[in-house]
Amino acid sequence: MVVEIILAVIFMIPLYAFFIWTYNCPEDSFLFGKRWQFKEEPEVSPNVVRYLKFASIVAMIGTPIVIFSIFFKQAIFGLTLMAFIFVIVIGAFIIFTGESN
């Protein structure tokens, strides 16, 4: 079981690097592999930038909860997952109803 946790942490490192990159450079991550389709520099909507930042934060918080809840069958992780889903719903409501600048 310890080996499985160590492997999960090792495999989560590149995943976290991707999420951090997506949060810091949402335009670049959104257009990754798609720039060849445009003749000029495309403009990314502020709503897309807010959505990508929200999605990367949710993924950074939720990935360890889900992965470690697979390894540990305790009631605390079920409670944590329910609280995390509540945070996702409230955050999505704020993101999608917010005014764009």
Backbone as a printed PyTorch tensor [residue, N CA C, xyz], in Angstrom:
tensor([[[  0.8050,  -1.1870,   0.0000],
         [  0.0000,   0.0000,   0.0000],
         [  0.8550,   1.2620,   0.0000]],

        [[  1.9830,   1.2210,   0.6690],
         [  2.8840,   2.3680,   0.6970],
         [  3.4500,   2.6230,  -0.6950]],

        [[  3.7590,   1.5510,  -1.4140],
         [  4.3000,   1.6790,  -2.7680],
         [  3.2660,   2.3140,  -3.6950]],

        [[  2.0090,   1.9480,  -3.5250],
         [  0.9490,   2.5310,  -4.3570],
         [  0.8170,   4.0330,  -4.1020]],

        [[  0.9290,   4.4310,  -2.8610],
         [  0.8340,   5.8530,  -2.5350],
         [  2.0230,   6.6060,  -3.1160]],

        [[  3.2110,   6.0370,  -3.0130],
         [  4.4130,   6.6730,  -3.5740],
         [  4.2820,   6.8080,  -5.0830]],

        [[  3.8060,   5.7700,  -5.7500],
         [  3.6090,   5.8480,  -7.1990],
         [  2.5510,   6.8810,  -7.5700]],

        [[  1.4970,   6.9780,  -6.7950],
         [  0.4660,   7.9790,  -7.0570],
         [  1.0430,   9.3840,  -6.9350]],

        [[  1.8610,   9.6190,  -5.9250],
         [  2.4790,  10.9330,  -5.7460],
         [  3.4320,  11.2260,  -6.9010]],

        [[  4.2010,  10.2390,  -7.3330],
         [  5.1330,  10.4390,  -8.4450],
         [  4.3780,  10.7650,  -9.7300]],

        [[  3.2780,  10.0840,  -9.9860],
         [  2.5160,  10.3540, -11.1980],
         [  1.7190,  11.6500, -11.1170]],

        [[  1.4730,  12.1380,  -9.8980],
         [  0.7410,  13.3880,  -9.7480],
         [  1.6190,  14.6130,  -9.9870]],

        [[  2.9310,  14.4720,  -9.9320],
         [  3.8300,  15.6130, -10.1140],
         [  3.6620,  16.2490, -11.5020]],

        [[  3.7230,  15.4870, -12.6150],
         [  3.5040,  16.1340, -13.9180],
         [  2.0840,  16.6760, -14.0790]],

        [[  1.1270,  16.0080, -13.4610],
         [ -0.2510,  16.4750, -13.5270],
         [ -0.3790,  17.8270, -12.8270]],

        [[  0.2440,  17.9590, -11.6610],
         [  0.2320,  19.2390, -10.9660],
         [  0.9740,  20.3040, -11.7510]],

        [[  2.0680,  19.9490, -12.3990],
         [  2.7940,  20.9170, -13.2300],
         [  1.8890,  21.4390, -14.3430]],

        [[  1.1020,  20.5460, -14.9410],
         [  0.1590,  20.9710, -15.9770],
         [ -0.9080,  21.9000, -15.4100]],

        [[ -1.4470,  21.5870, -14.2410],
         [ -2.4820,  22.4330, -13.6380],
         [ -1.9230,  23.8040, -13.2570]],

        [[ -0.7120,  23.8450, -12.7510],
         [ -0.0910,  25.1230, -12.4020],
         [  0.1620,  25.9460, -13.6530]],

        [[  0.6270,  25.3010, -14.7180],
         [  0.8320,  25.9910, -15.9840],
         [ -0.4920,  26.5250, -16.5360]],

        [[ -1.5480,  25.7260, -16.4320],
         [ -2.8560,  26.1650, -16.9020],
         [ -3.3490,  27.3560, -16.0930]],

        [[ -3.0970,  27.3690, -14.7970],
         [ -3.5280,  28.4960, -13.9750],
         [ -2.7270,  29.7530, -14.2880]],

        [[ -1.4150,  29.6270, -14.4590],
         [ -0.5590,  30.7870, -14.6980],
         [ -0.6440,  31.3170, -16.1270]],

        [[ -0.8200,  30.4520, -17.1020],
         [ -0.8790,  30.8430, -18.5130],
         [ -2.1170,  30.2420, -19.1710]],

        [[ -3.3160,  30.7180, -18.8250],
         [ -4.5190,  30.0890, -19.3640],
         [ -4.6640,  30.2570, -20.8760]],

        [[ -4.1940,  31.3980, -21.4230],
         [ -4.3010,  31.5820, -22.8670],
         [ -3.4300,  30.5850, -23.6180]],

        [[ -2.2040,  30.3930, -23.1290],
         [ -1.2970,  29.4530, -23.7850],
         [ -1.8060,  28.0200, -23.6820]],

        [[ -2.3390,  27.6490, -22.5260],
         [ -2.8220,  26.2790, -22.3830],
         [ -4.0880,  26.0430, -23.1960]],

        [[ -4.9180,  27.0670, -23.3470],
         [ -6.1280,  26.9250, -24.1600],
         [ -5.7860,  26.7630, -25.6340]],

        [[ -4.7470,  27.4670, -26.0920],
         [ -4.3750,  27.4230, -27.4980],
         [ -3.2820,  26.4000, -27.7990]],

        [[ -2.9240,  25.5800, -26.8220],
         [ -1.8650,  24.5870, -27.0200],
         [ -2.2610,  23.6110, -28.1250]],

        [[ -1.4830,  23.5770, -29.1890],
         [ -1.7490,  22.6930, -30.3140],
         [ -2.7710,  23.2300, -31.3020]],

        [[ -3.2750,  24.4280, -31.0730],
         [ -4.2890,  25.0010, -31.9580],
         [ -3.8260,  26.2690, -32.6630]],

        [[ -2.6420,  26.7570, -32.3510],
         [ -2.1800,  28.0200, -32.9340],
         [ -2.0090,  27.9360, -34.4440]],

        [[ -1.7270,  26.7880, -34.9710],
         [ -1.5300,  26.6490, -36.4110],
         [ -2.8190,  26.9070, -37.1840]],

        [[ -3.9600,  26.8470, -36.5300],
         [ -5.2410,  27.0360, -37.2010],
         [ -5.5440,  28.5030, -37.4890]],

        [[ -4.7990,  29.4140, -36.8910],
         [ -5.0900,  30.8350, -37.0100],
         [ -3.9620,  31.5500, -37.7270]],

        [[ -4.3230,  32.4890, -38.5870],
         [ -3.3090,  33.2850, -39.2750],
         [ -2.7560,  34.3670, -38.3600]],

        [[ -3.6290,  34.9580, -37.5500],
         [ -3.2260,  36.0000, -36.6120],
         [ -3.2970,  35.4580, -35.1970]],

        [[ -2.8150,  36.2570, -34.2660],
         [ -2.8670,  35.8530, -32.8570],
         [ -4.3220,  35.8750, -32.3870]],

        [[ -4.8600,  34.7310, -31.9560],
         [ -6.2620,  34.7100, -31.5150],
         [ -6.4320,  35.3850, -30.1620]],

        [[ -7.6210,  35.9060, -29.9370],
         [ -7.9330,  36.5570, -28.6710],
         [ -8.8360,  35.6400, -27.8570]],

        [[ -8.4260,  35.3560, -26.6350],
         [ -9.1770,  34.4620, -25.7590],
         [-10.1040,  35.2940, -24.8890]],

        [[-11.3330,  34.8600, -24.7770],
         [-12.3390,  35.5690, -23.9910],
         [-11.9750,  35.5690, -22.5060]],

        [[-12.2980,  36.6500, -21.7830],
         [-12.0460,  36.6640, -20.3360],
         [-12.8460,  35.6000, -19.5910]],

        [[-14.0040,  35.2360, -20.1210],
         [-14.7810,  34.1620, -19.4930],
         [-14.0580,  32.8270, -19.5930]],

        [[-13.3970,  32.5830, -20.7090],
         [-12.6270,  31.3460, -20.8730],
         [-11.4440,  31.3410, -19.9120]],

        [[-10.8070,  32.4750, -19.7440],
         [ -9.6690,  32.5680, -18.8180],
         [-10.1260,  32.2850, -17.3910]],

        [[-11.2750,  32.8830, -16.9850],
         [-11.7920,  32.6160, -15.6440],
         [-12.1660,  31.1460, -15.4730]],

        [[-12.7740,  30.5700, -16.5030],
         [-13.1580,  29.1530, -16.4270],
         [-11.9280,  28.2590, -16.3180]],

        [[-10.8900,  28.5300, -17.1010],
         [ -9.6780,  27.7000, -17.0350],
         [ -8.9960,  27.8140, -15.6790]],

        [[ -8.9630,  28.9990, -15.1200],
         [ -8.3620,  29.1640, -13.7950],
         [ -9.1720,  28.4190, -12.7360]],

        [[-10.4860,  28.5320, -12.8140],
         [-11.3430,  27.8220, -11.8700],
         [-11.1730,  26.3120, -12.0180]],

        [[-11.1530,  25.8280, -13.2540],
         [-11.0120,  24.3900, -13.4830],
         [ -9.6600,  23.8710, -13.0020]],

        [[ -8.6020,  24.6450, -13.1820],
         [ -7.2940,  24.1810, -12.7190],
         [ -7.2100,  24.1700, -11.1920]],

        [[ -7.8220,  25.1450, -10.5280],
         [ -7.8330,  25.1360,  -9.0590],
         [ -8.6440,  23.9590,  -8.5420]],

        [[ -9.8030,  23.7170,  -9.1490],
         [-10.6310,  22.5820,  -8.7380],
         [ -9.8680,  21.2760,  -8.9350]],

        [[ -9.1790,  21.1520, -10.0410],
         [ -8.4180,  19.9320, -10.3040],
         [ -7.2530,  19.7820,  -9.3290]],

        [[ -6.5880,  20.8970,  -8.9900],
         [ -5.4790,  20.8100,  -8.0370],
         [ -5.9520,  20.4070,  -6.6470]],

        [[ -7.1420,  20.8210,  -6.2780],
         [ -7.6700,  20.4500,  -4.9690],
         [ -8.3010,  19.0640,  -5.0020]],

        [[ -9.0200,  18.7630,  -6.0600],
         [ -9.7840,  17.5230,  -6.1210],
         [ -8.9980,  16.2740,  -6.4470]],

        [[ -7.9380,  16.3890,  -7.2120],
         [ -7.1720,  15.2110,  -7.6060],
         [ -6.6100,  14.4510,  -6.4140]],

        [[ -5.9320,  15.1040,  -5.4580],
         [ -5.4360,  14.3390,  -4.3140],
         [ -6.5480,  13.7460,  -3.4580]],

        [[ -7.6720,  14.4670,  -3.3400],
         [ -8.7800,  13.9470,  -2.5440],
         [ -9.2920,  12.6500,  -3.1500]],

        [[ -9.4910,  12.6550,  -4.4470],
         [-10.0170,  11.4640,  -5.1170],
         [ -9.0050,  10.3270,  -5.0880]],

        [[ -7.7540,  10.6130,  -5.3690],
         [ -6.7370,   9.5490,  -5.4210],
         [ -6.5130,   8.9440,  -4.0470]],

        [[ -6.4000,   9.7750,  -3.0210],
         [ -6.1450,   9.2230,  -1.6930],
         [ -7.3930,   8.5960,  -1.0770]],

        [[ -8.5690,   8.9940,  -1.5360],
         [ -9.7710,   8.3230,  -1.0370],
         [ -9.8770,   6.9090,  -1.5960]],

        [[ -9.2190,   6.6540,  -2.6980],
         [ -9.1740,   5.2920,  -3.2260],
         [ -8.3380,   4.4030,  -2.2990]],

        [[ -7.2500,   4.9520,  -1.7590],
         [ -6.3590,   4.1670,  -0.9160],
         [ -6.8860,   4.0010,   0.5010]],

        [[ -7.5090,   5.0190,   1.0390],
         [ -7.9750,   4.9910,   2.4180],
         [ -9.4980,   4.9700,   2.4260]],

        [[-10.0750,   3.9620,   3.0260],
         [-11.5340,   3.8250,   3.0800],
         [-12.0430,   4.3410,   4.4250]],

        [[-11.8780,   5.6120,   4.6670],
         [-12.3200,   6.1980,   5.9250],
         [-13.4550,   7.1750,   5.6610]],

        [[-14.2450,   7.4260,   6.6580],
         [-15.4030,   8.3030,   6.5180],
         [-14.9980,   9.7570,   6.3050]],

        [[-13.8230,  10.1360,   6.7420],
         [-13.3950,  11.5300,   6.5950],
         [-13.2700,  11.9210,   5.1300]],

        [[-12.8710,  10.9870,   4.2810],
         [-12.7310,  11.3130,   2.8650],
         [-14.0860,  11.4640,   2.1910]],

        [[-15.0770,  10.7150,   2.6440],
         [-16.4280,  10.9060,   2.1190],
         [-16.9650,  12.2790,   2.4730]],

        [[-16.7230,  12.7020,   3.7100],
         [-17.1280,  14.0370,   4.1380],
         [-16.3630,  15.1060,   3.3560]],

        [[-15.0810,  14.8960,   3.1400],
         [-14.2750,  15.8340,   2.3760],
         [-14.7640,  15.9350,   0.9390]],

        [[-15.1210,  14.8130,   0.3430],
         [-15.6330,  14.8310,  -1.0230],
         [-16.9500,  15.6000,  -1.1070]],

        [[-17.8130,  15.4320,  -0.1260],
         [-19.0770,  16.1720,  -0.1320],
         [-18.8250,  17.6740,   0.0010]],

        [[-17.8960,  18.0640,   0.8550],
         [-17.5570,  19.4810,   1.0000],
         [-16.9290,  20.0150,  -0.2800]],

        [[-16.1050,  19.2110,  -0.9270],
         [-15.4650,  19.6170,  -2.1780],
         [-16.5010,  19.8250,  -3.2730]],

        [[-17.4980,  18.9630,  -3.3540],
         [-18.5590,  19.1200,  -4.3520],
         [-19.3440,  20.4020,  -4.0740]],

        [[-19.5860,  20.6990,  -2.8110],
         [-20.2610,  21.9410,  -2.4560],
         [-19.4460,  23.1470,  -2.9140]],

        [[-18.1300,  23.1080,  -2.7100],
         [-17.2570,  24.2060,  -3.1430],
         [-17.2800,  24.3370,  -4.6620]],

        [[-17.2980,  23.2290,  -5.3710],
         [-17.3540,  23.2710,  -6.8290],
         [-18.6390,  23.9360,  -7.3020]],

        [[-19.7450,  23.5790,  -6.7040],
         [-21.0280,  24.1510,  -7.1170],
         [-21.0550,  25.6520,  -6.8510]],

        [[-20.6360,  26.0670,  -5.6670],
         [-20.6280,  27.4990,  -5.3400],
         [-19.6470,  28.2450,  -6.2440]],

        [[-18.4620,  27.6910,  -6.4560],
         [-17.4730,  28.3400,  -7.3270],
         [-17.9470,  28.4320,  -8.7630]],

        [[-18.5810,  27.3840,  -9.2630],
         [-19.1010,  27.4150, -10.6270],
         [-20.2040,  28.4550, -10.7440]],

        [[-21.0430,  28.5690,  -9.7410],
         [-22.0880,  29.5800,  -9.7550],
         [-21.4890,  30.9780,  -9.8160]],

        [[-20.4550,  31.2140,  -9.0270],
         [-19.8030,  32.5270,  -9.0260],
         [-19.1270,  32.7990, -10.3670]],

        [[-18.4370,  31.8050, -10.9260],
         [-17.7320,  31.9780, -12.1900],
         [-18.7050,  32.2450, -13.3290]],

        [[-19.7560,  31.4570, -13.4240],
         [-20.6350,  31.5590, -14.5710],
         [-21.6280,  32.7110, -14.4880]],

        [[-21.8840,  33.2420, -13.2930],
         [-22.7960,  34.3760, -13.1850],
         [-22.0490,  35.6930, -13.0150]],

        [[-20.7420,  35.6530, -12.9040],
         [-19.9620,  36.8670, -12.7260],
         [-19.9260,  37.7060, -13.9850]],

        [[-19.7510,  38.9810, -13.7850],
         [-19.6660,  39.8970, -14.9110],
         [-18.2580,  39.8440, -15.4970]],

        [[-18.1760,  39.8820, -16.8170],
         [-16.8530,  39.9120, -17.4610],
         [-16.3510,  41.3440, -17.4960]],

        [[-15.0570,  41.4930, -17.2990],
         [-14.4580,  42.8380, -17.2660],
         [-14.1650,  43.3450, -18.6410]]])
